[in-house]
C-alpha cells in the first residue's frame, strides 16, 4: 500500500471504531493491531500525519485525534449552504442522464425551486428557480415530507388537505401511506402529476450542522404504461444522494 492509502486507512479507523469528539482517541497499538502493519511503518506514518496536520497527539495520554487541517477543511465544507453544496452534483447528474435536475427547499406545504439544470431530452421540462409547487403533488416535495413523522405531516396540513392532480395522493391518509413507502426506499416517484407527460424521481438530503434540508430531483418524459424508468435515473440520483450523505453525515441514508 502507498503512504496515502495507509494514511486513509488510519483515518477510516476513527469511523470504524466510533471515535467522536470527546473520545480519548486512537493509540499507537490500535493502529498496529487493526491495520496489521509493522511498528516501524506505523511510527513513521503517524509522525508524518501529525506533522502535516492530519492528526494531533495528546501530550499526556499519547493518543491520536483528528488534526486541525482536517477539521478546518471539513468545517468549511459543512458550513457551505446545502443548496450550493448539492448543485455541482445535480448539474453533473443532469448532464449524464439528460434529465432536468432540480434542487428545492420545503416551504410549509409547498416546495420552492432553488436551482434548475436543463436537460437535453427531446422534451424540455422547465420549472424556473423561484417557482412554488405543492409539495404533496411532486416527487421532490414528498421526498422531503417523508423526513417528518406522520404527526408532523398531519400538523402541517391541519387547515385541510387538497390536491389538484388526479394522479397525486387524494387524501391525507393516502399521502401518509406514500410517505411510509418513501422512507423504506429513500426515493420518491411522481407520474403525470404537476404536468401531464412528465414524471419525476427525487430524494432528500440534510445537513444537520446547518439544520438544512433540500430535495434533489430529476424530471423526464413519462414512461409509457408498463415501461420501466429510463436507464440510470434511479441509480444515478440515489448514488449522488449517498455521496452527499456520506460527506454530511446524514444518518437517514446509512
C-alpha positions in Angstrom: 0.0 0.0 0.0 1.1 3.6 -0.7 1.7 6.1 2.1 -1.6 7.8 1.0 -3.5 4.6 1.2 -2.0 3.9 4.7 -3.0 7.3 5.9 -6.5 6.9 4.6 -6.7 3.5 6.4 -5.7 5.3 9.7 -8.4 7.9 9.2 -11.0 5.3 8.5 -10.3 3.7 11.9 -11.8 6.8 13.6 -15.1 6.0 11.9 -14.9 2.2 12.3 -14.2 2.5 16.0 -16.8 5.2 16.5 -14.4 7.8 17.8 -16.2 11.1 18.0 -15.4 14.4 19.7 -14.8 13.9 23.4 -13.4 10.3 22.8 -9.8 9.9 24.1 -8.6 8.8 20.6 -6.5 6.1 18.9 -3.4 4.6 20.4 -0.3 3.5 18.5 -1.1 -0.1 19.4 -4.7 0.3 18.0 -3.3 1.2 14.6 -0.7 -1.6 14.6 -3.3 -4.2 15.5 -6.1 -3.0 13.3 -4.0 -2.5 10.2 -1.6 -5.3 10.8 1.4 -3.2 9.9 4.9 -3.2 11.2 5.5 -1.0 14.2 8.3 0.9 12.4 6.0 1.6 9.5 3.2 2.8 11.8 5.6 5.0 13.7 6.8 6.8 10.6 3.3 7.1 9.2 1.8 8.6 12.4 4.7 11.1 12.7 4.2 12.2 9.1 0.4 12.6 9.6 0.9 14.6 12.8 3.5 16.9 11.0 1.1 17.5 8.2 -1.8 18.4 10.4 -3.9 15.3 9.7 -3.5 14.0 13.3 -2.8 15.5 16.7 -1.3 13.7 19.6 -2.3 14.4 23.2 0.9 15.1 25.2 -0.4 13.3 28.3 -2.3 10.3 27.0 -0.2 10.0 23.8 -3.4 9.2 21.9 -4.1 10.5 18.4 -7.0 12.7 17.4 -8.1 14.2 14.2 -5.8 17.1 13.3 -6.5 20.8 12.7 -6.1 20.6 8.9 -8.9 18.0 8.5 -11.1 19.8 11.0 -10.6 23.1 9.1 -11.4 21.6 5.7 -14.4 19.7 7.0 -15.7 22.7 8.9 -15.6 24.8 5.7 -17.4 22.1 3.7 -20.1 21.6 6.3 -20.7 25.3 6.6 -21.4 25.7 2.9 -25.2 26.2 2.3 -26.7 22.9 1.3 -28.2 24.3 -2.0 -24.7 25.3 -3.1 -23.1 22.0 -1.9 -25.6 19.9 -3.8 -25.7 21.9 -7.0 -22.5 20.7 -8.7 -23.6 17.1 -8.1 -27.0 17.7 -9.7 -25.6 19.7 -12.6 -23.3 16.7 -13.4 -26.2 14.2 -12.9 -28.5 16.2 -15.2 -25.8 16.1 -17.9 -25.2 12.4 -17.5 -28.9 11.4 -17.5 -30.1 14.2 -19.9 -32.9 14.9 -17.5 -33.8 18.2 -16.0 -32.3 18.5 -12.5 -33.7 20.4 -9.5 -32.6 21.4 -6.0 -35.6 22.6 -4.0 -36.5 23.5 -0.4 -39.6 22.9 1.6 -41.7 26.0 2.4 -44.6 24.9 4.6 -46.8 22.9 2.2 -45.0 24.0 -1.0 -41.6 23.4 -2.5 -39.5 26.3 -3.8 -37.2 25.5 -6.7 -33.8 26.9 -5.8 -31.7 25.6 -8.7 -32.7 24.2 -12.1 -30.4 22.4 -14.5 -31.9 22.0 -18.0 -31.9 18.5 -19.5 -31.2 17.6 -23.1 -34.1 15.2 -23.8 -36.4 16.0 -26.7 -38.9 17.3 -24.2 -37.6 20.2 -22.2 -39.0 20.4 -18.7 -38.6 23.9 -17.4 -39.7 25.0 -13.9 -37.5 28.0 -13.2 -35.8 28.8 -9.9 -38.2 30.6 -7.6 -41.2 28.6 -8.6 -43.6 27.3 -5.9 -45.3 23.9 -6.3 -47.5 21.9 -4.0 -45.3 19.5 -2.0 -47.8 16.7 -2.0 -48.0 16.7 -5.8 -44.4 16.4 -6.6 -41.8 13.7 -6.1 -39.3 16.1 -4.6 -41.9 17.5 -2.2 -42.9 14.1 -0.9 -39.2 13.1 -0.6 -38.8 15.9 1.9 -42.1 15.4 3.7 -41.1 11.8 4.3 -38.3 13.1 6.6 -41.0 14.1 9.1 -43.1 11.9 11.3 -46.8 11.3 10.4 -47.8 13.5 13.3 -45.7 16.4 11.9 -47.1 16.0 8.4 -50.7 15.9 9.8 -50.0 19.1 11.7 -48.6 20.7 8.5 -52.0 20.0 6.8 -54.2 20.9 9.8 -56.0 23.5 7.8 -57.1 20.9 5.3 -55.6 18.7 2.6 -56.5 19.3 -1.1 -54.7 18.4 -4.3 -55.3 19.4 -7.9 -53.8 16.5 -9.8 -55.9 13.3 -10.0 -52.6 11.3 -10.0 -51.5 12.6 -6.7 -52.4 11.1 -3.3 -56.1 12.2 -3.0 -56.4 12.1 0.8 -54.1 12.8 3.7 -54.1 9.1 4.6 -53.0 8.2 1.1 -50.2 10.8 1.4 -49.1 9.2 4.7 -49.0 5.8 3.1 -47.0 7.1 0.2 -44.5 8.8 2.6 -44.1 5.5 4.5 -43.1 3.8 1.3 -40.6 6.6 0.5 -39.0 6.1 3.9 -38.4 2.4 3.0 -36.8 3.1 -0.3 -35.3 6.6 0.1 -36.7 7.8 -3.2 -40.0 9.3 -4.4 -41.7 8.9 -7.8 -44.3 11.2 -9.4 -46.1 10.2 -12.7 -48.1 12.8 -14.7 -48.9 14.9 -11.6 -47.7 18.5 -12.0 -47.6 18.2 -15.8 -49.1 15.5 -18.0 -46.4 13.6 -19.8 -43.8 14.4 -17.2 -42.5 12.2 -14.4 -40.1 12.9 -11.6 -37.8 11.0 -9.3 -36.5 12.6 -6.1 -34.6 12.1 -2.9 -33.8 14.4 0.1 -30.6 15.2 1.9 -29.9 17.0 5.2 -27.0 18.9 6.7 -27.6 18.7 10.5 -24.7 21.1 11.0 -26.7 23.9 9.5 -30.2 22.5 10.2 -30.9 22.4 6.4 -32.7 20.0 4.1 -33.1 20.0 0.3 -34.8 17.8 -2.2 -32.9 16.5 -5.2 -35.0 15.7 -8.3 -34.9 14.7 -11.9 -37.7 15.3 -14.4 -38.1 13.4 -17.7 -40.8 12.3 -20.2 -43.2 9.8 -18.5 -42.6 6.2 -19.4 -45.4 4.6 -21.2 -47.6 2.1 -19.3 -45.7 -0.9 -18.4 -42.3 0.6 -19.3 -39.5 0.8 -16.8 -37.8 4.1 -15.8 -35.2 5.2 -18.2 -31.8 3.6 -17.5 -29.6 5.2 -14.9 -32.1 7.7 -13.4 -32.9 6.0 -10.1 -29.4 4.6 -9.7 -27.9 8.0 -10.5 -29.9 10.1 -8.1 -29.5 7.6 -5.3 -25.8 7.4 -5.9 -25.4 11.2 -5.8 -27.5 11.4 -2.6 -25.5 8.7 -0.9 -22.2 10.6 -1.8 -23.6 13.8 -0.2 -24.9 11.9 2.8 -21.5 10.4 3.5 -19.9 13.8 3.3 -22.5 15.4 5.5 -23.1 12.6 8.0 -26.8 12.3 7.0 -27.8 9.2 9.0 -31.1 8.9 7.0 -29.0 7.2 4.3 -26.9 4.9 6.4 
